[in-house]
Amino acid sequence: MGLFNKRFRELRRSPRHEVQYLAHVDPGGTGSPFNCIICDLSTGGAKLTVTEQHCVPDEFTLIFRRRCRVVHRTDGQLGIQFVPGP
């Protein structure tokens, strides 16, 4: 393994999946919600693109809606698939 690969090896605990989801950052009492793009997503976190970084507090609520399609129904649970947006 070369120096570059050792330096930049994947350290995340869960795999990331590249996505392009429109979402909203809700900063809570410090301001109004504003748009962002979710660039990648995992079970433990995400990478966001925001134009107003100075408006993002250390903790906030991430809101996103995705159109979904049910792919299976079993014992009170649903398996869903995200439907690609326009």
N, CA, C and O atoms as a DFTB+ gen file, in Angstrom:
344 C
 N C O
     1  1       0.851      -1.172       0.000
     2  2       0.000       0.000       0.000
     3  2       0.896       1.234       0.000
     4  3       1.776       1.348       0.853
     5  1       0.694       2.154      -0.931
     6  2       1.496       3.354      -1.031
     7  2       1.174       4.350       0.067
     8  3       0.183       4.203       0.783
     9  1       2.023       5.370       0.196
    10  2       1.829       6.401       1.212
    11  2       0.480       7.081       1.060
    12  3      -0.197       7.342       2.055
    13  1       0.075       7.377      -0.188
    14  2      -1.210       8.038      -0.432
    15  2      -2.349       7.180       0.105
    16  3      -3.239       7.688       0.787
    17  1      -2.328       5.884      -0.198
    18  2      -3.413       5.002       0.240
    19  2      -3.453       4.854       1.752
    20  3      -4.538       4.774       2.326
    21  1      -2.305       4.816       2.410
    22  2      -2.278       4.724       3.867
    23  2      -2.844       5.985       4.499
    24  3      -3.570       5.919       5.491
    25  1      -2.511       7.130       3.927
    26  2      -2.936       8.400       4.484
    27  2      -4.433       8.636       4.340
    28  3      -5.057       9.230       5.220
    29  1      -5.008       8.177       3.244
    30  2      -6.403       8.472       2.951
    31  2      -7.283       7.235       2.953
    32  3      -8.294       7.195       2.252
    33  1      -6.916       6.232       3.724
    34  2      -7.748       5.035       3.787
    35  2      -9.080       5.370       4.460
    36  3      -9.185       6.336       5.215
    37  1     -10.053       4.583       4.181
    38  2     -11.396       4.804       4.712
    39  2     -11.421       4.508       6.205
    40  3     -11.102       3.394       6.619
    41  1     -11.796       5.492       7.016
    42  2     -11.834       5.332       8.466
    43  2     -13.261       5.283       9.017
    44  3     -13.452       5.083      10.217
    45  1     -14.252       5.463       8.165
    46  2     -15.631       5.461       8.628
    47  2     -16.052       4.054       9.038
    48  3     -15.551       3.063       8.507
    49  1     -16.976       3.982       9.986
    50  2     -17.440       2.689      10.493
    51  2     -18.487       2.051       9.586
    52  3     -18.638       0.829       9.582
    53  1     -19.211       2.863       8.819
    54  2     -20.219       2.304       7.907
    55  2     -20.006       2.894       6.516
    56  3     -19.587       4.044       6.384
    57  1     -20.295       2.109       5.480
    58  2     -20.043       2.583       4.118
    59  2     -20.932       3.758       3.742
    60  3     -22.082       3.855       4.171
    61  1     -20.377       4.640       2.937
    62  2     -21.116       5.794       2.434
    63  2     -21.655       5.481       1.049
    64  3     -21.039       4.746       0.278
    65  1     -22.818       6.052       0.746
    66  2     -23.443       5.884      -0.559
    67  2     -23.657       7.269      -1.154
    68  3     -24.292       8.126      -0.538
    69  1     -23.127       7.484      -2.350
    70  2     -23.300       8.780      -2.997
    71  2     -24.752       8.961      -3.396
    72  3     -25.362       8.078      -3.999
    73  1     -25.294      10.117      -3.052
    74  2     -26.677      10.468      -3.376
    75  2     -26.715      11.948      -3.746
    76  3     -25.721      12.655      -3.581
    77  1     -27.805      12.395      -4.223
    78  2     -28.047      13.813      -4.487
    79  2     -29.469      14.123      -4.032
    80  3     -30.381      14.215      -4.854
    81  1     -29.657      14.285      -2.721
    82  2     -30.977      14.529      -2.158
    83  2     -31.089      15.981      -1.725
    84  3     -30.208      16.514      -1.049
    85  1     -32.181      16.611      -2.122
    86  2     -32.480      17.943      -1.610
    87  2     -32.970      17.796      -0.179
    88  3     -33.805      16.938       0.106
    89  1     -32.465      18.615       0.709
    90  2     -32.864      18.556       2.115
    91  2     -32.898      19.977       2.665
    92  3     -32.607      20.940       1.957
    93  1     -33.254      20.086       3.923
    94  2     -33.304      21.384       4.593
    95  2     -32.609      21.276       5.942
    96  3     -32.796      20.305       6.676
    97  1     -31.818      22.269       6.252
    98  2     -31.208      22.392       7.565
    99  2     -32.144      23.266       8.392
   100  3     -32.417      24.411       8.029
   101  1     -32.632      22.725       9.499
   102  2     -33.455      23.501      10.425
   103  2     -32.594      23.815      11.637
   104  3     -32.372      22.954      12.488
   105  1     -32.104      25.063      11.717
   106  2     -31.199      25.412      12.818
   107  2     -31.898      25.569      14.167
   108  3     -31.241      25.848      15.170
   109  1     -33.197      25.396      14.206
   110  2     -33.922      25.529      15.467
   111  2     -34.227      26.982      15.752
   112  3     -34.620      27.724      14.851
   113  1     -34.052      27.394      16.990
   114  2     -34.377      28.756      17.392
   115  2     -33.446      29.823      16.850
   116  3     -33.699      31.014      17.027
   117  1     -32.357      29.405      16.182
   118  2     -31.373      30.392      15.724
   119  2     -31.642      30.924      14.321
   120  3     -30.911      31.794      13.848
   121  1     -32.675      30.421      13.646
   122  2     -32.961      30.914      12.301
   123  2     -33.963      30.049      11.567
   124  3     -34.478      29.070      12.108
   125  1     -34.231      30.425      10.324
   126  2     -35.184      29.706       9.480
   127  2     -34.497      28.566       8.736
   128  3     -33.301      28.637       8.456
   129  1     -35.253      27.511       8.415
   130  2     -34.680      26.421       7.624
   131  2     -34.207      26.915       6.258
   132  3     -34.774      27.852       5.695
   133  1     -33.157      26.272       5.731
   134  2     -32.644      26.613       4.410
   135  2     -32.194      25.347       3.702
   136  3     -31.947      24.321       4.336
   137  1     -32.090      25.429       2.376
   138  2     -31.771      24.276       1.535
   139  2     -30.336      23.813       1.689
   140  3     -29.433      24.589       2.003
   141  1     -30.160      22.519       1.457
   142  2     -28.836      21.924       1.344
   143  2     -28.973      20.703       0.438
   144  3     -30.088      20.308       0.097
   145  1     -27.866      20.113       0.053
   146  2     -27.857      18.883      -0.727
   147  2     -27.124      17.828       0.086
   148  3     -26.014      18.063       0.562
   149  1     -27.749      16.659       0.246
   150  2     -27.070      15.524       0.867
   151  2     -26.250      14.875      -0.236
   152  3     -26.807      14.394      -1.223
   153  1     -24.929      14.856      -0.077
   154  2     -24.021      14.328      -1.109
   155  2     -23.719      12.855      -0.919
   156  3     -23.620      12.108      -1.893
   157  1     -23.573      12.435       0.319
   158  2     -23.446      11.021       0.599
   159  2     -24.078      10.721       1.938
   160  3     -24.249      11.601       2.781
   161  1     -24.422       9.453       2.115
   162  2     -25.248       9.060       3.240
   163  2     -24.803       7.696       3.738
   164  3     -24.480       6.816       2.940
   165  1     -24.785       7.516       5.056
   166  2     -24.502       6.214       5.665
   167  2     -25.420       6.059       6.856
   168  3     -26.221       6.946       7.151
   169  1     -25.306       4.939       7.540
   170  2     -26.130       4.747       8.729
   171  2     -25.711       5.689       9.854
   172  3     -26.506       5.985      10.747
   173  1     -24.479       6.155       9.813
   174  2     -23.991       6.997      10.898
   175  2     -23.903       8.481      10.605
   176  3     -23.681       9.267      11.526
   177  1     -24.067       8.892       9.363
   178  2     -23.929      10.308       9.054
   179  2     -24.066      10.602       7.577
   180  3     -24.478       9.750       6.789
   181  1     -23.715      11.819       7.221
   182  2     -23.867      12.262       5.837
   183  2     -22.903      13.399       5.565
   184  3     -22.339      13.998       6.480
   185  1     -22.728      13.681       4.282
   186  2     -21.974      14.866       3.868
   187  2     -22.957      15.795       3.184
   188  3     -23.690      15.382       2.286
   189  1     -22.972      17.052       3.611
   190  2     -23.899      18.039       3.077
   191  2     -23.151      19.118       2.313
   192  3     -22.011      19.450       2.639
   193  1     -23.796      19.656       1.300
   194  2     -23.324      20.871       0.649
   195  2     -24.277      21.975       1.054
   196  3     -25.481      21.890       0.812
   197  1     -23.731      23.012       1.673
   198  2     -24.540      24.155       2.109
   199  2     -23.864      25.437       1.648
   200  3     -22.638      25.533       1.621
   201  1     -24.676      26.410       1.290
   202  2     -24.103      27.695       0.879
   203  2     -24.000      28.659       2.054
   204  3     -23.318      29.681       1.974
   205  1     -24.680      28.325       3.142
   206  2     -24.712      29.217       4.300
   207  2     -24.090      28.543       5.523
   208  3     -24.753      28.399       6.551
   209  1     -22.828      28.130       5.423
   210  2     -22.187      27.404       6.523
   211  2     -22.217      28.182       7.829
   212  3     -22.326      27.595       8.906
   213  1     -22.122      29.484       7.734
   214  2     -22.117      30.305       8.957
   215  2     -23.455      30.255       9.694
   216  3     -23.524      30.629      10.865
   217  1     -24.521      29.798       9.024
   218  2     -25.851      29.712       9.638
   219  2     -26.123      28.343      10.272
   220  3     -27.177      28.138      10.874
   221  1     -25.182      27.415      10.139
   222  2     -25.398      26.064      10.658
   223  2     -24.826      25.969      12.073
   224  3     -23.614      26.073      12.257
   225  1     -25.691      25.772      13.075
   226  2     -25.184      25.608      14.447
   227  2     -24.540      24.235      14.609
   228  3     -24.624      23.396      13.712
   229  1     -23.908      24.009      15.736
   230  2     -23.241      22.733      15.989
   231  2     -24.211      21.555      16.010
   232  3     -23.824      20.432      15.685
   233  1     -25.461      21.795      16.388
   234  2     -26.498      20.765      16.321
   235  2     -27.718      21.354      15.641
   236  3     -28.093      22.498      15.898
   237  1     -28.341      20.561      14.767
   238  2     -29.505      21.018      14.008
   239  2     -30.317      19.808      13.573
   240  3     -29.891      18.667      13.757
   241  1     -31.482      20.057      12.998
   242  2     -32.321      18.993      12.459
   243  2     -32.203      19.008      10.940
   244  3     -32.341      20.052      10.302
   245  1     -31.946      17.836      10.373
   246  2     -31.883      17.684       8.925
   247  2     -33.218      17.120       8.459
   248  3     -33.650      16.067       8.926
   249  1     -33.864      17.820       7.543
   250  2     -35.181      17.419       7.055
   251  2     -35.059      17.107       5.569
   252  3     -34.583      17.932       4.789
   253  1     -35.493      15.908       5.185
   254  2     -35.535      15.623       3.754
   255  2     -36.685      14.691       3.428
   256  3     -37.039      13.803       4.204
   257  1     -37.251      14.919       2.269
   258  2     -38.357      14.100       1.789
   259  2     -37.919      13.414       0.516
   260  3     -37.260      14.006      -0.339
   261  1     -38.290      12.183       0.409
   262  2     -37.996      11.424      -0.810
   263  2     -39.253      10.669      -1.213
   264  3     -39.938      10.088      -0.370
   265  1     -39.544      10.680      -2.483
   266  2     -40.634       9.871      -3.014
   267  2     -40.188       8.419      -2.937
   268  3     -39.068       8.089      -3.327
   269  1     -41.070       7.543      -2.431
   270  2     -40.697       6.147      -2.199
   271  2     -41.688       5.202      -2.859
   272  3     -42.845       5.550      -3.099
   273  1     -41.208       4.004      -3.145
   274  2     -42.034       2.930      -3.696
   275  2     -41.851       1.717      -2.781
   276  3     -40.727       1.367      -2.423
   277  1     -42.962       1.079      -2.406
   278  2     -42.895      -0.129      -1.585
   279  2     -42.445      -1.285      -2.474
   280  3     -43.019      -1.523      -3.537
   281  1     -41.406      -2.004      -2.027
   282  2     -40.925      -3.154      -2.789
   283  2     -41.299      -4.474      -2.116
   284  3     -41.340      -5.514      -2.773
   285  1     -41.573      -4.438      -0.809
   286  2     -42.153      -5.620      -0.156
   287  2     -42.768      -5.229       1.178
   288  3     -42.378      -4.246       1.808
   289  1     -43.740      -6.033       1.584
   290  2     -44.455      -5.831       2.852
   291  2     -44.427      -7.154       3.611
   292  3     -44.877      -8.183       3.106
   293  1     -43.892      -7.112       4.831
   294  2     -43.775      -8.335       5.620
   295  2     -43.960      -8.020       7.100
   296  3     -43.255      -7.173       7.648
   297  1     -44.896      -8.689       7.744
   298  2     -45.068      -8.618       9.199
   299  2     -44.993      -7.201       9.757
   300  3     -44.228      -6.941      10.686
   301  1     -45.768      -6.298       9.207
   302  2     -45.805      -4.933       9.720
   303  2     -44.620      -4.073       9.317
   304  3     -44.496      -2.949       9.803
   305  1     -43.753      -4.556       8.454
   306  2     -42.604      -3.787       7.997
   307  2     -42.672      -3.594       6.491
   308  3     -43.264      -4.397       5.770
   309  1     -42.056      -2.514       6.034
   310  2     -42.013      -2.211       4.619
   311  2     -40.572      -2.149       4.146
   312  3     -39.710      -1.601       4.833
   313  1     -40.313      -2.704       2.988
   314  2     -39.070      -2.462       2.289
   315  2     -39.379      -1.414       1.230
   316  3     -40.308      -1.590       0.441
   317  1     -38.626      -0.342       1.200
   318  2     -38.913       0.732       0.246
   319  2     -37.710       1.004      -0.621
   320  3     -36.575       0.661      -0.293
   321  1     -38.002       1.633      -1.741
   322  2     -36.960       2.051      -2.678
   323  2     -37.202       3.517      -2.966
   324  3     -38.342       3.923      -3.194
   325  1     -36.142       4.323      -2.959
   326  2     -36.287       5.717      -3.328
   327  2     -36.560       5.812      -4.817
   328  3     -35.888       5.164      -5.619
   329  1     -37.548       6.621      -5.188
   330  2     -37.875       6.852      -6.592
   331  2     -37.051       8.040      -7.052
   332  3     -37.086       9.099      -6.425
   333  1     -36.306       7.878      -8.146
   334  2     -35.485       8.997      -8.637
   335  2     -36.340      10.231      -8.907
   336  3     -37.419      10.137      -9.492
   337  1     -35.849      11.371      -8.476
   338  2     -36.565      12.621      -8.687
   339  2     -36.271      13.203     -10.058
   340  3     -35.417      12.707     -10.793
   341  1     -37.000      14.271     -10.388
   342  2     -36.788      14.908     -11.692
   343  2     -35.434      15.563     -11.807
   344  3     -35.113      16.139     -12.846
